[in-house]
Amino acid sequence: MPEIYDLSLSRVAEGLRNKEYGVSEVVESALARIEATEPKLNACISILADAAREQAVRMDKQGPQKNQPLWGVPVGFKDVICLKGSRTTCASRFLENFRPFYDAEVAVRMKEAGAVVLAKTNMDEFAMGSTTENSCFGRTANPWDLERVPGGSSGGSAASVAAKQVFAALGSDTGGSIRQPAGFCGCVGLKPTYGRVSRYGVVAFGSSFDQVGPLTRTVEDCARVFAVLAGPDAKDSTSARLDLHPEGLPEQDFVAKAGRGRSEEPADTLKGMKIGVPDEFWESGLTAEVEERCRDILKKLEGQGATLVPVSLPNQKYALAVYYIMASAEAGTNLARFDGVRYGRRAENPADLLDLYVSSRSRGFGEEVQRRIMLGTFVLSSGYYDAYYRKAAQIRRLLLRDFENALDLERGGCHALLAPTSPCAAWKFGSLSADPLTVYKMDLLTVTLNLVGLPGLALSAGLGRESGMPAGIQIMGRPFDEAALLRLGAVIERLAPGLGEPAGI
Amino acid sequence: MSDVRSGPCQWETVIGLEAHVHLRTASKLFCACPNKFGGEPNTRICPVCSGMPGALPVINGRAVALAVQAGLALGCAVNLHSLFSRKSYFYPDLPNGFQTSQLEPPVCSSGLFRLEASGGTRVNPEIRINRIHLEDDAGKCIHMGSSCSMVDLNRAGTPMIEIVTEPDLRSGAEAAEFMRQLRKLLMYLDITDGNMEEGSMRCDVNVSLRPFGAKEYGTRAELKNLNSFISVRAAVEFEEERQKEILEAQGAVEQETRLFDPESCTTRAMRSKEDAPDYRYFPNPDLPPIILTQAFVDKIHGSLPERPEKRRERYVETLGLHDEEASLLAASAALADYFEAALALCSSPKRVAGLILGELLPEASRRSVAFADLGFSPARLAHTVTMLEQGKVSLKVVQDLFSELLDSGESVEKLAEKKGLLQVSDAGALEQAVLAAIEANPAEAADYRAGKKKLLAFFVGRVMRETKGAGNPAVINELVKKHLGA
């Protein structure tokens, strides 16, 4: 008999609906798992045990609610998501004691779906980083090897889900912050199409890049959480006013599609499907073990009837530079509101107004955040704007054109593109932290989707031969067609070798 | 020519002006907080206008419509595609660390304002408008001595337009007159409440001098935050003298930003060109471009009211109103529309104007509401006028009952009937009262008969008092004459 925390989100939600166990039992099981694993992982910044227990008692009294698909399911939120009355820190000293008086729209939707928020998870400060080492609450360990990074910036969410502390966690993805840690920790992570999920109440990093999405243990779980999150929000002007899937299918259908064929896979499941293999992604210095695992998936998809098509995205070579220019420019101004005047850290006894700003911000922000602010300030400076920001914005459009060409079905384009999520598996703590530029380069395969706003689903392609760590693969697809990604993801999930239990815990 | 060029002065003053105008909308530019002056500090704020983490802006469509309306009234081209940018600087009253403004393209460009001649201006000069853009206002710092400042964010997020002219103004008087006439036009259109004391309109003025006949502009100084017509004029005139002295001593004017001190009527340097902040403008990624359809712009264009000058003329010439009445009615398009709507349903322009100016507006101001909020429809006003015309009620009774008329929702004759104040025109009923008044005032009656005909009003007044204002004065007049002799 497995422990409750071992079950998938879909299974535990079903069990709760059928009253196989109560919410309190589920919450206690998850809390026990957190207690057992947290000393090794440090995946959570805040554990909301009391609130969750109280909520569980209330819910059990009331009984299962039909219209709440996540009724009673314990989940985690990356600590960048505002939760009314709860500390929301962004893993920054600046917001160490900040309690928002409003909920992020995604928090509202998760609560309305019946989810129980059990933890606020660790992250790189203000989502800047890809290792979760840049946190004022200490780094998070990878459940597969406690000496290795979980990826980032949603590393706490990925580690928590992989270690079965929670059944799902929300992350945010500005340049790969959901997909890369999902790949590193062997879980499933979806970055939705830009505009698909409301950004209201999610502390902004790169406003034209950020998207919130789920990290889960299975593709089906991912679809269930995504169905709760997706949809227009009048409070976010960049939210797409799309209620329906492009094919005219309601959101709820994502789940059915993702879950399809849990039984045996017929050999021609993917007959007629064209899968693009972008050269620029596969020839970018992948480690042998990552390439091996991911190519193996390609081979298996071919075996299911899919056609592999070589694809070229000529502007991909500029993606990293464009990303760091534009995302830093947006970040620099997004973080300007943290001035020590209204909330957050304020320097004591500043000499004057300038000192208030300089001291509050110098002490409140970590090194990486300060680096990005300086980068962002520089590229927008008078005399540099045309050379950096304007040029980057132009290339961003060209990149989108590359993807439109590759995915243009009417002109023989692909249904989806496939690539590894990172050139390598999770690395050891400290091995790259002295060299920020090398760490930036590790984002090479994920930043592009944020630049073009397209959706990406990351999942594990199996364990690497050398490191024994999960190797991540990502499916990139057409705008607002997350359903297609989830369908293909479900197939890959069945074809990929099983991972077993995380070895580190 | 005007007095600008008189005297020994060989310098021509060149002025360009940036007017900041608060828009009259119900809510702020990017959130649902009320757009209202004052209030207890920090009571009209929300996560969006107080710059809380994660909060996002949503554009107020009404503000865009008002900006377009202002642009059309100033003969501008409306840009169907315009963009919000972030303008970055730190100040405690600026919650996000950036102002959301427009750089390129703004909502309107290249217009023209024909200044009506007035004292100190040239003859009807044409002032080109460079652009109009939308932006949000900051909050306010309240300094409590040297070691403590407080921030009030009630004003943060107030929708504004900035109207930027070309350097086409030539004197302080002209700059002040431009602001005055601009304010009048924008108030007429109900785009702004135009309240200068509350900061609803203020301007920055760029002043430079050049020798008469020169093509090139001189180096300019920018005078910040002028909030009265007097300040505009005084600041420019001080600056003219200051720059003239420098130039005549063969010196060079420095490009700088200066502050005007209304106490001493002088300006002082605030920051030089080198210290000018780098605002690092870039497109605000939280706000998609403003995309307008030509149909939307055409609709606003089509609904632009007749210009106030035209209307005033028409009221005087074809309706026979006094100049002053006509000006007051034509000061606001909404008021003039109301007047015309009521007039369409009855037949006395004089009486309609009289009731609006004599009763409706004073009552609105007593109650501190806009006249439109009194909820007195043009139809009810017209009906009241008709009742007056038909002699059903007297003007006195209407005046006395006006406040009740607003609150009750009943027609004026119903209300008068309830109170026994319907006008009595029946000579038989009034004759008693007339005879009683004559009998009670024998001395006056004797004087009247002796030729002091002015006493007619005295007797009519007595009878009116007796009938609580319900007697028809015309009928009473006749009766008094009948009994005392014409």
Interface residues (C-beta under 8 A of the other chain):
Chain A: I81 C82 T88 C90 L95 F98 P100 F101 Y102 A104 R199 Y200 G201 V202 V203 A204 G206 S207 S208 A234 K235 D236 S237 T238 A329 E330 G332 T333 L335 A336 R337 F338 D339 V341 R342 Y343 L353 Y357 T377 L380 S381 S382 Y385 Y389
Chain B: P47 S50 G51 M52 P53 G54 A55 L56 P57 V58 I59 R86 S88 F90 P92 P95 N96 G97 F98 V151 D278 R280 Y281 F282 P285 D286 L287 P288
